Amino acid sequence: MSNFMQLIKNEQNKIYRLKSTWAMYIILFLLVIAGAIITKVAFDDIHLPSYSENWEQELTESNERMQQENQSWSEDDASGWEYMIEYNEEQIAINEYYLENQIEPPSYDGWSYLFDNSMLSSIISLFTIIIGAGIIANEYKWGTIKLLLIRPVSRTKILLSKYVSVLIFALSALVFMMIGSLLVGAIFFGLNGMNPTLVMNSADGLVETSYLIEFLKEFGFSSVNLIMMATFAFMISTIFRSSSFSIGIAIFLMLSGNTIVQFVSQYDWAKYILFANTDLSRYFNGIGPLMDGMTLGFSITVLIVYYLVFIGLAWISFTKRDVAGN
C-alpha cells in the first residue's frame, strides 16, 4: 500500500508540475469571477431575488403579478409563451409553499451563486479529460515510459495510480471551484446564514433542501458523465498513446453525445448507447427515462458495463504492450 500511495504522490507531482494544470485553475477562477461580475451587472440588485422583513407581502404581490402575466400570455394569439407560463406556475407554487409554511425565502447571495455555478462542472469535465488523456500518452511522448516500468511495481499498480490521480484532480478542481464560488459570491452578494433553506420542485413535489445539498446533487449527477468521459479518454490514451487524439475524440463525444442519441432515438437499440444513460437526474427530477424500457437500474447497469470495458481495454493495452521499441 505504501508503494501505491507513493505512486499516486509521484503522479500528482507530475500533474502539478505542468504549467497547463495551473492554467486550468486560473481559467476556472477567472470564470467564477467573470460570472459574478456579469450577474451583478446584468441583473443588479433590483432583478436579483431580494426580500425584506415584509417578505410575505412581497411574495403575495409577486404571485399576483405572475398570475396576471400568465393570464395575459394565455389570451395572446401569438405562441411561444408556454415555457414562461410553466415557469411562473412553478414559481407561484414555490412562493405559496414559503407562505403556507412560514419559511422566509432566501435572497440571492453567495450560496445562490455557488448553486448557479454547478454548470461549471462541464468545464471541470473538459479539464479532467485533458489530464486523463495525457497522463499516460505523455510518458511515451517524453520517453519516460521505460523508466516508469523498470520500477519494482506491477504495471497494474502503475496504471491504477495514474487513473486514481486523474480522479483526484477532478475532485480537487471541484473543491477549488466550490470554495472560490462561495468566497466570490459572498464578496459580491453577501451571505444569508450558513446554509439557508431552499424550496425546490422534485419528482415527489415541493421539498425543502439547501443550496449546498442541491449543488452536490447537481455535481453528483454531472460527475457520472465526467467519470465516463475521463475514463474513455484514459483508455484511448493508453491504447493509442496520443493525448491530442484522445482529447479530440473525447471532447467531440462529450459535446455531440446527446445529439447522436436524439438522432437515433427511434431505434430500440439506442437505449444501449452510453450517452442515453449518463443523465441519471432524469429519474429523480420527474422528467422520466429518455426512452421506453429504460429504468434507473437499466442505466446504471449499462454504465457499469461501459466502465468495465473502458478499464479492461486500458488494462490489457498497458500491461501486455511491449515497450522495448519505444
PADRENDREN-387365 format. One record per residue (C-alpha): x, y, z; residue number from 0. Coordinates in nm, 4 decimals. Example, Ala and Ser with C-alpha at 12.3 -4.5 7.8 and 13.67 -1.06 7.14 Angstrom:
<atoms>
[atom [1.2300 -0.4500 0.7800] 0]
[atom [1.3670 -0.1060 0.7140] 1]
</atoms>
This chain:
<atoms>
[atom [0.0000 0.0000 0.0000] 0]
[atom [0.2862 0.2386 0.0773] 1]
[atom [0.4261 0.1833 -0.2743] 2]
[atom [0.0870 0.2584 -0.4230] 3]
[atom [0.0475 0.5803 -0.2224] 4]
[atom [0.3966 0.6846 -0.3316] 5]
[atom [0.2992 0.6225 -0.6927] 6]
[atom [-0.0068 0.8452 -0.6513] 7]
[atom [0.2087 1.1139 -0.4894] 8]
[atom [0.4503 1.0983 -0.7815] 9]
[atom [0.1661 1.1253 -1.0311] 10]
[atom [0.0221 1.4256 -0.8503] 11]
[atom [0.3643 1.5896 -0.8628] 12]
[atom [0.3786 1.5274 -1.2372] 13]
[atom [0.0336 1.6773 -1.2881] 14]
[atom [0.1029 1.9911 -1.0863] 15]
[atom [0.4467 2.0449 -1.2371] 16]
[atom [0.2741 2.1216 -1.5659] 17]
[atom [0.2019 2.4876 -1.6350] 18]
[atom [-0.1147 2.3803 -1.8161] 19]
[atom [-0.2565 2.2410 -1.4904] 20]
[atom [-0.2174 2.5745 -1.3124] 21]
[atom [-0.3585 2.7464 -1.6212] 22]
[atom [-0.6726 2.5341 -1.5782] 23]
[atom [-0.7157 2.6520 -1.2192] 24]
[atom [-0.6584 3.0133 -1.3227] 25]
[atom [-0.9157 2.9840 -1.6023] 26]
[atom [-1.1640 2.8249 -1.3629] 27]
[atom [-1.1201 3.1053 -1.1090] 28]
[atom [-1.1464 3.3733 -1.3786] 29]
[atom [-1.4742 3.2153 -1.4936] 30]
[atom [-1.6022 3.2294 -1.1362] 31]
[atom [-1.5131 3.5996 -1.1082] 32]
[atom [-1.6482 3.6812 -1.4558] 33]
[atom [-1.9746 3.5063 -1.3734] 34]
[atom [-2.0162 3.7137 -1.0579] 35]
[atom [-1.9467 4.0376 -1.2437] 36]
[atom [-2.1907 3.9501 -1.5233] 37]
[atom [-2.4590 3.8514 -1.2719] 38]
[atom [-2.4072 4.1737 -1.0769] 39]
[atom [-2.4104 4.3976 -1.3842] 40]
[atom [-2.6740 4.2205 -1.5946] 41]
[atom [-2.9268 4.1608 -1.3177] 42]
[atom [-2.8164 4.4094 -1.0466] 43]
[atom [-2.9747 4.4259 -0.7008] 44]
[atom [-3.3188 4.5121 -0.8391] 45]
[atom [-3.3648 4.1987 -1.0507] 46]
[atom [-3.1897 3.9503 -0.8217] 47]
[atom [-3.4276 3.7898 -0.5683] 48]
[atom [-3.4194 4.0034 -0.2541] 49]
[atom [-3.6600 4.0101 0.0391] 50]
[atom [-3.7076 4.2397 0.3354] 51]
[atom [-3.8926 4.1956 0.6654] 52]
[atom [-4.2162 4.2229 0.4667] 53]
[atom [-4.1313 3.9160 0.2592] 54]
[atom [-4.4843 3.7737 0.2928] 55]
[atom [-4.6370 4.0777 0.1272] 56]
[atom [-4.3627 4.0766 -0.1357] 57]
[atom [-4.4283 3.7108 -0.2224] 58]
[atom [-4.8038 3.7738 -0.2412] 59]
[atom [-4.7521 4.0694 -0.4755] 60]
[atom [-4.5087 3.8649 -0.6836] 61]
[atom [-4.7648 3.5851 -0.7204] 62]
[atom [-5.0349 3.8320 -0.8242] 63]
[atom [-4.8019 3.9811 -1.0857] 64]
[atom [-4.7123 3.6373 -1.2300] 65]
[atom [-5.0787 3.5338 -1.2387] 66]
[atom [-5.1608 3.8478 -1.4370] 67]
[atom [-4.8725 3.7735 -1.6734] 68]
[atom [-4.9955 3.4167 -1.7280] 69]
[atom [-5.3472 3.5383 -1.7984] 70]
[atom [-5.2168 3.7951 -2.0460] 71]
[atom [-4.9962 3.5395 -2.2203] 72]
[atom [-5.2779 3.2822 -2.2338] 73]
[atom [-5.5010 3.5336 -2.4113] 74]
[atom [-5.2242 3.6289 -2.6531] 75]
[atom [-5.2794 3.4887 -3.0014] 76]
[atom [-4.9047 3.4565 -3.0546] 77]
[atom [-4.7476 3.1277 -2.9475] 78]
[atom [-4.4258 3.0749 -2.7575] 79]
[atom [-4.5337 3.1703 -2.4047] 80]
[atom [-4.5793 2.8120 -2.2834] 81]
[atom [-4.2379 2.7943 -2.1181] 82]
[atom [-4.2826 3.1249 -1.9343] 83]
[atom [-4.6310 3.0271 -1.8174] 84]
[atom [-4.4995 2.6947 -1.6853] 85]
[atom [-4.2094 2.8716 -1.5126] 86]
[atom [-4.4423 3.1220 -1.3457] 87]
[atom [-4.6774 2.8475 -1.2288] 88]
[atom [-4.3864 2.6608 -1.0714] 89]
[atom [-4.2601 2.9778 -0.9021] 90]
[atom [-4.6088 3.0605 -0.7747] 91]
[atom [-4.6338 2.7135 -0.6167] 92]
[atom [-4.2934 2.7596 -0.4504] 93]
[atom [-4.3916 3.1026 -0.3175] 94]
[atom [-4.7153 2.9626 -0.1775] 95]
[atom [-4.5153 2.6906 -0.0024] 96]
[atom [-4.2993 2.9558 0.1633] 97]
[atom [-4.6112 3.1433 0.2732] 98]
[atom [-4.8054 2.8422 0.3999] 99]
[atom [-4.5094 2.7076 0.5990] 100]
[atom [-4.3863 3.0471 0.7201] 101]
[atom [-4.0401 2.9957 0.5686] 102]
[atom [-3.8586 3.3162 0.4791] 103]
[atom [-3.7328 3.2805 0.1199] 104]
[atom [-3.3590 3.3319 0.0757] 105]
[atom [-3.2386 3.6413 -0.1051] 106]
[atom [-2.9752 3.5962 -0.3738] 107]
[atom [-2.6387 3.5509 -0.2013] 108]
[atom [-2.3133 3.3581 -0.2152] 109]
[atom [-2.4951 3.0262 -0.1699] 110]
[atom [-2.7196 3.1080 -0.4662] 111]
[atom [-2.4140 3.1892 -0.6745] 112]
[atom [-2.2493 2.8616 -0.5729] 113]
[atom [-2.5590 2.6727 -0.6860] 114]
[atom [-2.5673 2.8618 -1.0161] 115]
[atom [-2.2043 2.7640 -1.0760] 116]
[atom [-2.2880 2.3937 -1.0801] 117]
[atom [-2.2868 2.4359 -1.4595] 118]
[atom [-1.9089 2.4820 -1.4386] 119]
[atom [-1.8899 2.1052 -1.3889] 120]
[atom [-1.8747 2.0803 -1.7691] 121]
[atom [-1.5533 2.2866 -1.7622] 122]
[atom [-1.4111 2.0576 -1.4932] 123]
[atom [-1.5075 1.7602 -1.7135] 124]
[atom [-1.3159 1.9172 -2.0013] 125]
[atom [-1.0065 1.9736 -1.7874] 126]
[atom [-1.0264 1.6209 -1.6455] 127]
[atom [-1.0408 1.4779 -1.9967] 128]
[atom [-0.7249 1.6698 -2.0845] 129]
[atom [-0.5447 1.5379 -1.7751] 130]
[atom [-0.6703 1.1826 -1.8290] 131]
[atom [-0.5734 1.1837 -2.1957] 132]
[atom [-0.2201 1.2996 -2.1274] 133]
[atom [-0.1224 1.1153 -1.8111] 134]
[atom [-0.0091 0.8024 -1.9998] 135]
[atom [0.0393 0.9380 -2.3516] 136]
[atom [0.2910 1.1915 -2.2175] 137]
[atom [0.5060 0.9112 -2.0764] 138]
[atom [0.5546 0.7845 -2.4332] 139]
[atom [0.5919 1.1375 -2.5679] 140]
[atom [0.8603 1.2293 -2.3143] 141]
[atom [1.0331 0.8905 -2.3460] 142]
[atom [0.9957 0.8162 -1.9744] 143]
[atom [0.7792 0.5070 -2.0099] 144]
[atom [1.0761 0.2667 -1.9803] 145]
[atom [1.1988 0.4362 -1.6626] 146]
[atom [0.8492 0.4066 -1.5221] 147]
[atom [0.8118 0.0365 -1.5991] 148]
[atom [1.1511 -0.0773 -1.4676] 149]
[atom [1.0398 0.0037 -1.1134] 150]
[atom [0.9729 -0.2970 -0.8865] 151]
[atom [0.5994 -0.2285 -0.9079] 152]
[atom [0.3428 -0.4099 -1.1185] 153]
[atom [0.2038 -0.2429 -1.4274] 154]
[atom [-0.1442 -0.2780 -1.2810] 155]
[atom [-0.0480 -0.0627 -0.9819] 156]
[atom [0.1131 0.1952 -1.2092] 157]
[atom [-0.1977 0.2124 -1.4274] 158]
[atom [-0.4294 0.2322 -1.1269] 159]
[atom [-0.2215 0.5068 -0.9643] 160]
[atom [-0.2479 0.7149 -1.2806] 161]
[atom [-0.6227 0.6629 -1.3040] 162]
[atom [-0.6788 0.7461 -0.9372] 163]
[atom [-0.4664 1.0588 -0.9824] 164]
[atom [-0.6983 1.1739 -1.2616] 165]
[atom [-0.9993 1.1354 -1.0301] 166]
[atom [-0.8150 1.3183 -0.7506] 167]
[atom [-0.7538 1.6070 -0.9909] 168]
[atom [-1.1266 1.6201 -1.0734] 169]
[atom [-1.2174 1.6249 -0.7026] 170]
[atom [-0.9558 1.8920 -0.6305] 171]
[atom [-1.0889 2.1099 -0.9129] 172]
[atom [-1.4416 2.0687 -0.7751] 173]
[atom [-1.3393 2.1713 -0.4232] 174]
[atom [-1.1442 2.4664 -0.5642] 175]
[atom [-1.4455 2.5769 -0.7671] 176]
[atom [-1.6816 2.5400 -0.4690] 177]
[atom [-1.4627 2.7402 -0.2316] 178]
[atom [-1.3878 3.0015 -0.4979] 179]
[atom [-1.7553 3.0394 -0.5922] 180]
[atom [-1.8662 3.0748 -0.2318] 181]
[atom [-1.5954 3.3302 -0.1487] 182]
[atom [-1.6514 3.5353 -0.4644] 183]
[atom [-2.0281 3.5089 -0.4198] 184]
[atom [-2.0006 3.6255 -0.0586] 185]
[atom [-1.7930 3.9278 -0.1680] 186]
[atom [-2.0339 4.0275 -0.4445] 187]
[atom [-2.3686 3.9276 -0.2936] 188]
[atom [-2.3162 3.8604 0.0770] 189]
[atom [-2.4303 3.5528 0.2719] 190]
[atom [-2.7711 3.4842 0.4282] 191]
[atom [-2.6680 3.2453 0.7047] 192]
[atom [-2.4514 2.9363 0.6908] 193]
[atom [-2.6777 2.7315 0.4626] 194]
[atom [-3.0257 2.8830 0.4048] 195]
[atom [-3.3325 2.6702 0.3361] 196]
[atom [-3.4380 2.6377 -0.0256] 197]
[atom [-3.7672 2.5080 -0.1643] 198]
[atom [-3.7425 2.3236 -0.4945] 199]
[atom [-3.9630 2.1193 -0.7231] 200]
[atom [-3.8818 1.7477 -0.7468] 201]
[atom [-4.0378 1.4243 -0.8665] 202]
[atom [-4.2084 1.3982 -0.5260] 203]
[atom [-4.3396 1.7567 -0.5330] 204]
[atom [-4.2033 2.0557 -0.3464] 205]
[atom [-3.9295 1.9736 -0.0957] 206]
[atom [-3.7184 2.1719 0.1499] 207]
[atom [-3.3458 2.1475 0.0907] 208]
[atom [-3.0374 2.3717 0.0898] 209]
[atom [-2.8145 2.5258 -0.1740] 210]
[atom [-2.5160 2.3144 -0.0700] 211]
[atom [-2.7118 1.9896 -0.0904] 212]
[atom [-2.8576 2.0817 -0.4284] 213]
[atom [-2.5145 2.1811 -0.5594] 214]
[atom [-2.3663 1.8489 -0.4506] 215]
[atom [-2.6587 1.6643 -0.6096] 216]
[atom [-2.6160 1.8549 -0.9355] 217]
[atom [-2.2440 1.7843 -0.9456] 218]
[atom [-2.3036 1.4250 -0.8394] 219]
[atom [-2.5249 1.3680 -1.1418] 220]
[atom [-2.2911 1.5539 -1.3781] 221]
[atom [-1.9908 1.3633 -1.2403] 222]
[atom [-2.1318 1.0461 -1.3970] 223]
[atom [-2.0607 1.1897 -1.7409] 224]
[atom [-1.7303 1.3323 -1.6125] 225]
[atom [-1.6061 0.9936 -1.4904] 226]
[atom [-1.7215 0.8076 -1.8003] 227]
[atom [-1.5629 1.0532 -2.0442] 228]
[atom [-1.2408 1.0811 -1.8391] 229]
[atom [-1.2188 0.7009 -1.8306] 230]
[atom [-1.2833 0.6860 -2.2042] 231]
[atom [-1.0062 0.9420 -2.2702] 232]
[atom [-0.7784 0.7479 -2.0346] 233]
[atom [-0.8470 0.4278 -2.2310] 234]
[atom [-0.7889 0.5896 -2.5717] 235]
[atom [-0.4681 0.7472 -2.4442] 236]
[atom [-0.3449 0.4097 -2.3185] 237]
[atom [-0.4252 0.2290 -2.6420] 238]
[atom [-0.3131 0.4860 -2.8999] 239]
[atom [-0.0544 0.6741 -2.6894] 240]
[atom [-0.1740 1.0056 -2.8318] 241]
[atom [-0.3063 1.2735 -2.5971] 242]
[atom [-0.4305 1.5000 -2.8787] 243]
[atom [-0.6296 1.2178 -3.0398] 244]
[atom [-0.7726 1.1147 -2.7022] 245]
[atom [-0.8698 1.4709 -2.6124] 246]
[atom [-1.0237 1.5362 -2.9519] 247]
[atom [-1.2427 1.2283 -2.9669] 248]
[atom [-1.3466 1.2512 -2.6001] 249]
[atom [-1.4483 1.6174 -2.6269] 250]
[atom [-1.6280 1.5513 -2.9564] 251]
[atom [-1.8317 1.2711 -2.7994] 252]
[atom [-1.8987 1.4734 -2.4837] 253]
[atom [-2.0381 1.7637 -2.6864] 254]
[atom [-2.2233 1.5633 -2.9517] 255]
[atom [-2.3323 1.2603 -2.7483] 256]
[atom [-2.6850 1.3861 -2.6781] 257]
[atom [-2.7306 1.4869 -3.0414] 258]
[atom [-2.6263 1.1401 -3.1544] 259]
[atom [-2.8780 0.9807 -2.9171] 260]
[atom [-3.1608 1.2060 -3.0392] 261]
[atom [-3.0725 1.1276 -3.3997] 262]
[atom [-3.1115 0.7508 -3.3497] 263]
[atom [-3.3698 0.7579 -3.0692] 264]
[atom [-3.6335 0.5962 -3.2931] 265]
[atom [-3.4406 0.2689 -3.2800] 266]
[atom [-3.4784 0.0365 -2.9819] 267]
[atom [-3.1036 -0.0282 -2.9613] 268]
[atom [-3.0400 0.3438 -2.8993] 269]
[atom [-3.1081 0.2930 -2.5279] 270]
[atom [-2.7828 0.0950 -2.5052] 271]
[atom [-2.5750 0.3935 -2.6207] 272]
[atom [-2.3587 0.5341 -2.3417] 273]
[atom [-2.4908 0.8901 -2.3674] 274]
[atom [-2.8524 0.7773 -2.3391] 275]
[atom [-2.7765 0.6658 -1.9835] 276]
[atom [-2.5369 0.9255 -1.8377] 277]
[atom [-2.8090 1.1681 -1.7199] 278]
[atom [-2.9340 0.9852 -1.4115] 279]
[atom [-3.1041 1.3018 -1.2830] 280]
[atom [-3.3941 1.2248 -1.5176] 281]
[atom [-3.5054 0.9513 -1.2785] 282]
[atom [-3.5165 1.1904 -0.9808] 283]
[atom [-3.6453 1.5236 -1.1119] 284]
[atom [-3.9689 1.3950 -1.2652] 285]
[atom [-3.8583 1.4111 -1.6313] 286]
[atom [-3.8518 1.0337 -1.6639] 287]
[atom [-3.6480 0.7978 -1.8840] 288]
[atom [-3.5275 0.9052 -2.2256] 289]
[atom [-3.6828 0.6035 -2.3987] 290]
[atom [-3.9326 0.3295 -2.3209] 291]
[atom [-3.7856 0.0318 -2.1401] 292]
[atom [-3.5247 0.2367 -1.9573] 293]
[atom [-3.5109 0.2398 -1.5772] 294]
[atom [-3.2615 0.3615 -1.3190] 295]
[atom [-3.1326 0.0070 -1.2745] 296]
[atom [-3.1021 -0.0382 -1.6510] 297]
[atom [-2.8996 0.2841 -1.6942] 298]
[atom [-2.6688 0.2008 -1.4031] 299]
[atom [-2.6097 -0.1472 -1.5476] 300]
[atom [-2.5259 -0.0048 -1.8908] 301]
[atom [-2.2866 0.2463 -1.7336] 302]
[atom [-2.1124 -0.0260 -1.5337] 303]
[atom [-2.0667 -0.2391 -1.8467] 304]
[atom [-1.9173 0.0522 -2.0415] 305]
[atom [-1.6956 0.1437 -1.7454] 306]
[atom [-1.5610 -0.2108 -1.7122] 307]
[atom [-1.4970 -0.2280 -2.0868] 308]
[atom [-1.3032 0.1009 -2.0804] 309]
[atom [-1.0970 -0.0025 -1.7778] 310]
[atom [-1.0452 -0.3542 -1.9149] 311]
[atom [-0.9181 -0.2338 -2.2524] 312]
[atom [-0.6860 0.0182 -2.0838] 313]
[atom [-0.5505 -0.2541 -1.8519] 314]
[atom [-0.4950 -0.5061 -2.1334] 315]
[atom [-0.3214 -0.2486 -2.3508] 316]
[atom [-0.0955 -0.1174 -2.0743] 317]
[atom [0.0006 -0.4472 -1.9103] 318]
[atom [0.0519 -0.6527 -2.2265] 319]
[atom [0.2253 -0.3993 -2.4531] 320]
[atom [0.5935 -0.4397 -2.5273] 321]
[atom [0.7679 -0.1045 -2.4841] 322]
[atom [1.1111 -0.2230 -2.5932] 323]
[atom [1.0841 -0.0306 -2.9169] 324]
[atom [0.9627 0.2900 -2.7554] 325]
</atoms>
